[in-house]
Every structure is written in structure tokens, then in C-alpha cells.
């Protein structure tokens, strides 16, 4: 890592990136990623849209779910505009609808639901998988350095760039192993430095991180990877349910699986567990995934 790029600077940069600047009561602007090139990371747009929606809701109503559709790929060349519609404020729940746009063209639609805290029936039918602890796994940054020469030349810079969210994969990534494997993956993740205590920041960062590695799960049975130029992929829709309190600057386990792919699409699911075994969030995503055509 460049000595000038400390973990604290990476994480403070991520927090600033996911904040939105109000233009009026219901419109906001999301920053560009500093040094970003090409297409905007989908998790960034989801997190900024969630931040915009949360700004219009009373703090005692945290977000419990979001559902997003990607319409067009965003560009790192421009900021992103967010328009919020206050569709509903009831006795316990609120609902917000957000349109993210660049240069006047929508790139994402998001709906988020918010709820006042209340006690209720509780059960968990999804125990935390038994996997090695993060301390026993190799940091992904080291794995990426070893496999950088296998990545496409145009993707190598992004592949090796310092990241504010550290991941440690149990089985290895789709780009690190060309062998076909079951469509299941487990990875620990956390920010590389401490986050503010604001739960809204942690929800935004989890929404951001939930788009990392999920779509690649449906490529595992085929032994293909976008990093090697073997597939073309893009997220189509993305949903997150927040179940219990969590901190993203503490280790979380992301357990993903892909029950189906076909017709140029792959469906993926994710479960996020705290280190003490609580199911704190669930994720679902469908994405476009196509075998890349060889260049003549």
C-alpha cells in the first residue's frame, strides 16, 4: 500500500463518498469516487440512494429493507443526482422512492422501507456456517497481488487498488481458481479502520459491501471470471434486508449461494452474520452474466 494511503484515509474517504449533499428537501447529489475510472460501482449508487432516502425520514425509523433496479451503468466522470419521493409515513412504517440520475438520465431506481423499533416474535432458521475465523485466512489484498498477472490489463489497476473494505475468502474467489466449483462462497469482511458510531453509516457501508463478490457466485459452477475476460456481467437488481444491529468495522461473514442461472442471468443470495453468530442482514441479487465472445 502507498504509505500516504492509510487505512484511516481509505475509510474516511468511503464515508465521505457515501454521504449525499442536499440541494433541497428532497433532492441530493452524490460525489464521484476520487480517481474513479469507467463504470460506477453499483454498491456506491445503492448506498448513496439509501443515504438520500434516510435523510428524509425521522432518525427513530431505521431502514429495514431496500430494493433497487439498475437501469444503466453509471459513469465515474459525473456526480449522481438523487430525487426522493416521500410515498408514505404511517404510524410505524415509512416508505421512500429514489431515482438516481446522471446527465438527466436515470441509472437506478430504489425503494426503501423504514420502521420504528418494536418487540416481536423472533426466530432464526439460518444458523451461521462453520468456517475458519478471519485470522486464519489470507487477506484478499495479498491474494490479488499474486493473481494480478492473470487479470486483464485494463482491469489490473482496479484489481490492485487499495480498498476501504477488507475481505478474506474461505474458498477463494472465482478469479483465483478456474476450476468449476459449487455455487457457494463464504468471506469475512470489515472496513480497514474504525467507522463513526452512526448506525446510518454502517447501513450504508453494508449496502455498499453487499455488492462485492455476490454476482461472482453464479459463475463458480462454470469456472469463469470477469477478471480474466471470460464473462460479461452487470447487476440488474439488488435487495437488502437489515435484521439486527451490526458494525461493519467488526468482522462480518458474507455467506452467498446461487440456486439458479440461465437465459443470460444469474440469481444470487447472501446472508450476513455477525461474529457472534447473529443473522444481521439478508441480500438477493439477479445479474446479467454472459460468456464473453472471443475476439477475432
C-alpha positions as CSV (number, residue, x, y, z in Angstrom):
1,X,0.0,0.0,0.0
2,X,1.2,3.5,-0.8
3,X,2.4,4.9,2.5
4,X,0.3,8.1,2.0
5,X,-2.9,6.0,1.7
6,X,-3.5,4.9,5.3
7,X,-6.4,2.7,6.4
8,X,-8.0,5.7,8.2
9,X,-7.8,7.8,5.0
10,X,-9.4,4.9,2.9
11,X,-12.3,4.6,5.4
12,X,-12.9,8.3,5.9
13,X,-12.9,8.6,2.1
14,X,-15.5,5.9,1.8
15,X,-17.7,7.5,4.5
16,X,-17.5,10.8,2.6
17,X,-18.2,9.1,-0.7
18,X,-21.4,7.6,0.7
19,X,-22.7,10.9,2.1
20,X,-25.0,12.9,-0.1
21,X,-25.2,16.7,-0.3
22,X,-28.7,18.2,0.0
23,X,-29.8,20.5,-2.8
24,X,-33.3,21.0,-1.3
25,X,-35.6,18.9,1.0
26,X,-35.9,16.0,-1.4
27,X,-33.0,16.2,-3.9
28,X,-29.4,15.3,-3.2
29,X,-26.1,15.0,-5.0
30,X,-23.7,12.0,-4.6
31,X,-20.0,12.6,-5.0
32,X,-17.8,10.9,-7.6
33,X,-15.3,8.4,-6.4
34,X,-11.9,10.1,-6.2
35,X,-9.7,8.7,-9.0
36,X,-12.6,6.5,-10.3
37,X,-12.4,5.3,-13.9
38,X,-15.1,3.8,-16.1
39,X,-18.4,2.5,-14.6
40,X,-19.6,3.4,-11.2
41,X,-19.6,0.5,-8.7
42,X,-23.2,-0.5,-8.1
43,X,-22.8,-0.7,-4.4
44,X,-21.9,3.0,-4.3
45,X,-25.2,4.0,-6.0
46,X,-27.3,1.8,-3.7
47,X,-25.6,3.2,-0.6
48,X,-25.9,6.8,-1.7
49,X,-29.6,6.3,-2.7
50,X,-30.2,4.8,0.7
51,X,-28.4,7.7,2.4
52,X,-30.6,10.2,0.4
53,X,-33.8,8.3,1.5
54,X,-32.7,8.1,5.2
55,X,-32.2,11.9,5.2
56,X,-35.9,12.4,4.7
57,X,-37.0,10.0,7.5
58,X,-37.1,10.5,11.2
59,X,-34.0,9.1,12.9
60,X,-36.1,6.8,15.1
61,X,-37.2,4.9,12.0
62,X,-34.1,3.0,10.7
63,X,-34.2,1.3,7.3
64,X,-35.2,-2.3,7.4
65,X,-35.1,-3.1,3.6
66,X,-34.3,-1.7,0.2
67,X,-35.0,-2.9,-3.3
68,X,-33.1,-1.4,-6.2
69,X,-33.1,-1.8,-10.0
70,X,-30.1,-0.9,-12.1
71,X,-31.2,0.8,-15.4
72,X,-28.0,2.0,-16.9
73,X,-24.3,1.8,-16.0
74,X,-23.2,5.0,-14.3
75,X,-20.1,6.9,-15.2
76,X,-17.3,7.9,-12.9
77,X,-17.0,11.1,-14.9
78,X,-20.0,12.7,-13.2
79,X,-21.7,13.2,-9.9
80,X,-25.0,11.4,-9.3
81,X,-28.3,13.2,-8.6
82,X,-30.9,11.7,-6.3
83,X,-34.6,12.6,-6.2
84,X,-36.6,11.3,-3.2
85,X,-40.4,10.8,-3.2
86,X,-42.0,10.6,0.3
87,X,-44.6,8.0,-0.6
88,X,-45.7,7.0,2.9
89,X,-45.4,7.9,6.6
90,X,-47.7,5.7,8.8
91,X,-47.9,5.0,12.5
92,X,-44.9,2.5,12.4
93,X,-43.6,2.4,8.8
94,X,-42.3,4.9,6.2
95,X,-41.6,4.3,2.6
96,X,-39.3,6.3,0.2
97,X,-38.7,6.1,-3.6
98,X,-35.5,7.3,-5.0
99,X,-34.4,7.9,-8.6
100,X,-30.7,8.2,-9.3
101,X,-29.7,10.1,-12.4
102,X,-26.7,11.3,-14.3
103,X,-26.8,13.9,-17.0
104,X,-30.6,13.8,-16.8
105,X,-30.8,10.0,-17.4
106,X,-32.0,7.6,-14.7
107,X,-29.4,4.9,-13.8
108,X,-31.1,3.4,-10.7
109,X,-34.5,3.2,-9.0
110,X,-34.6,2.3,-5.3
111,X,-37.4,1.8,-2.8
112,X,-36.6,1.7,0.9
113,X,-38.8,0.9,3.9
114,X,-38.3,2.2,7.5
115,X,-39.8,1.1,10.8
116,X,-40.0,2.3,14.4
117,X,-38.4,-0.1,16.8
118,X,-40.8,-2.7,18.3
119,X,-40.5,-6.0,20.0
120,X,-41.9,-9.0,18.2
121,X,-41.8,-12.8,17.6
122,X,-38.2,-13.9,16.9
123,X,-36.7,-16.9,15.3
124,X,-33.7,-17.7,13.1
125,X,-33.8,-20.7,10.7
126,X,-30.4,-20.0,9.2
127,X,-27.5,-20.8,11.6
128,X,-24.1,-19.3,10.9
129,X,-22.0,-21.7,8.8
130,X,-19.0,-23.2,10.4
131,X,-16.0,-21.6,8.7
132,X,-12.4,-20.7,9.7
133,X,-12.1,-17.4,11.6
134,X,-10.7,-14.5,9.6
135,X,-7.4,-14.6,11.5
136,X,-6.7,-18.0,9.8
137,X,-7.4,-16.7,6.3
138,X,-5.1,-14.8,3.9
139,X,-6.0,-11.2,3.3
140,X,-7.5,-10.7,-0.1
141,X,-5.1,-7.9,-0.9
142,X,-2.3,-10.5,-0.8
143,X,-4.2,-12.9,-3.0
144,X,-4.9,-10.2,-5.5
145,X,-1.2,-9.3,-5.8
146,X,-0.4,-13.0,-6.6
147,X,-3.1,-13.2,-9.3
148,X,-2.7,-9.7,-10.8
149,X,-0.8,-11.0,-13.8
150,X,-3.8,-13.1,-14.7
151,X,-6.2,-10.1,-14.7
152,X,-7.0,-8.2,-17.9
153,X,-4.5,-5.4,-18.4
154,X,-7.3,-2.8,-18.4
155,X,-8.7,-4.1,-15.1
156,X,-5.3,-4.6,-13.3
157,X,-5.2,-1.1,-11.8
158,X,-8.7,-1.5,-10.3
159,X,-7.8,-5.1,-9.3
160,X,-4.8,-3.9,-7.2
161,X,-6.2,-0.6,-5.9
162,X,-6.2,-0.2,-2.1
163,X,-9.7,-0.8,-0.7
164,X,-11.5,0.5,2.3
165,X,-13.3,-2.8,2.9
166,X,-11.1,-5.8,3.6
167,X,-12.3,-9.3,2.6
168,X,-10.9,-12.7,3.5
169,X,-12.4,-15.5,1.4
170,X,-12.8,-19.0,2.8
171,X,-12.9,-20.9,-0.6
172,X,-11.0,-18.4,-2.7
173,X,-12.5,-16.1,-5.4
174,X,-13.8,-17.0,-8.8
175,X,-10.8,-15.1,-10.4
176,X,-8.3,-17.1,-8.3
177,X,-9.4,-20.6,-9.4
178,X,-10.5,-21.6,-13.0
179,X,-11.8,-24.9,-11.7
180,X,-15.6,-25.4,-11.6
181,X,-17.0,-25.3,-8.0
182,X,-20.3,-25.5,-6.2
183,X,-22.2,-22.1,-6.3
184,X,-21.5,-21.3,-2.7
185,X,-19.0,-18.8,-1.2
186,X,-18.0,-17.5,2.3
187,X,-16.0,-14.4,3.0
188,X,-15.3,-12.3,6.1
189,X,-15.3,-8.6,5.6
190,X,-14.9,-5.3,7.6
191,X,-13.6,-1.8,7.0
192,X,-9.9,-1.4,7.3
193,X,-10.3,1.3,10.0
194,X,-13.0,2.3,12.5
195,X,-16.3,3.9,11.4
196,X,-18.3,6.6,13.2
197,X,-20.9,5.2,15.6
198,X,-23.9,6.5,13.5
199,X,-26.0,3.3,12.5
200,X,-26.9,5.0,9.2
201,X,-23.2,5.0,8.2
202,X,-23.0,1.3,9.0
203,X,-26.1,0.5,7.0
204,X,-24.7,2.5,4.0
205,X,-21.4,0.7,4.2
206,X,-23.1,-2.7,4.4
207,X,-25.2,-1.8,1.4
208,X,-22.0,-0.8,-0.4
209,X,-20.2,-4.0,0.5
210,X,-23.2,-6.3,-0.2
211,X,-22.5,-5.8,-3.9
212,X,-18.9,-7.1,-3.5
213,X,-18.4,-10.7,-4.8
214,X,-22.1,-11.6,-4.8
215,X,-22.6,-11.8,-8.6
216,X,-19.5,-13.9,-9.0
217,X,-21.2,-16.7,-7.0
218,X,-23.2,-17.7,-10.1
219,X,-20.0,-18.0,-12.1
220,X,-18.4,-20.6,-9.8
221,X,-20.1,-23.7,-11.4
222,X,-18.7,-22.6,-14.7
223,X,-15.2,-21.8,-13.7
224,X,-15.3,-18.4,-15.4
225,X,-14.3,-14.9,-14.2
226,X,-14.8,-11.4,-15.4
227,X,-11.2,-10.6,-14.3
228,X,-9.9,-13.0,-16.9
229,X,-12.2,-11.6,-19.5
230,X,-14.3,-14.8,-19.7
231,X,-17.7,-13.4,-18.8
232,X,-19.6,-10.1,-19.2
233,X,-21.7,-9.3,-16.2
234,X,-23.8,-6.5,-14.7
235,X,-26.2,-6.2,-11.8
236,X,-29.8,-6.0,-12.7
237,X,-31.5,-5.7,-9.3
238,X,-30.4,-5.8,-5.7
239,X,-32.3,-6.1,-2.4
240,X,-31.1,-5.9,1.2
241,X,-33.0,-6.6,4.4
242,X,-31.5,-5.3,7.7
243,X,-32.5,-7.6,10.6
244,X,-30.4,-6.7,13.7
245,X,-27.9,-4.0,14.7
246,X,-24.3,-4.5,13.5
247,X,-21.0,-2.8,12.9
248,X,-19.1,-3.0,9.6
249,X,-15.8,-2.1,11.3
250,X,-16.1,-5.5,13.1
251,X,-15.8,-8.8,11.2
252,X,-19.0,-9.9,9.4
253,X,-19.4,-13.2,7.5
254,X,-20.9,-13.0,4.0
255,X,-22.3,-16.4,3.0
256,X,-23.6,-16.5,-0.6
257,X,-25.1,-19.0,-2.8
258,X,-26.6,-19.1,-6.3
259,X,-29.5,-21.5,-6.8
260,X,-30.0,-20.8,-10.5
261,X,-28.5,-19.3,-13.6
262,X,-29.8,-19.3,-17.2
263,X,-31.1,-17.1,-20.0
264,X,-28.1,-14.8,-19.6
265,X,-29.0,-14.2,-15.9
266,X,-27.8,-15.5,-12.6
267,X,-29.6,-15.3,-9.3
268,X,-27.6,-14.9,-6.1
269,X,-28.5,-14.8,-2.4
270,X,-26.5,-13.6,0.6
271,X,-26.6,-13.9,4.4
272,X,-24.6,-11.6,6.6
273,X,-23.7,-12.8,10.1
274,X,-22.0,-11.0,13.0
275,X,-19.0,-12.7,14.6
276,X,-21.2,-13.9,17.5
277,X,-23.5,-15.8,15.0
278,X,-26.4,-13.3,14.7
279,X,-28.1,-13.1,11.2
280,X,-27.9,-9.3,10.8
281,X,-28.8,-8.9,7.1
282,X,-30.0,-10.8,4.0
283,X,-29.3,-10.0,0.4
284,X,-30.7,-11.1,-3.0
285,X,-29.5,-10.1,-6.5
286,X,-30.0,-11.0,-10.1
287,X,-27.5,-10.1,-12.6
288,X,-26.7,-10.4,-16.3
289,X,-24.0,-12.9,-16.9
290,X,-22.9,-13.9,-20.4
291,X,-19.9,-15.9,-21.7
292,X,-17.6,-13.4,-23.4
293,X,-17.2,-13.9,-27.1
294,X,-13.5,-14.5,-28.2
295,X,-12.0,-11.5,-30.0
296,X,-11.0,-12.2,-33.6
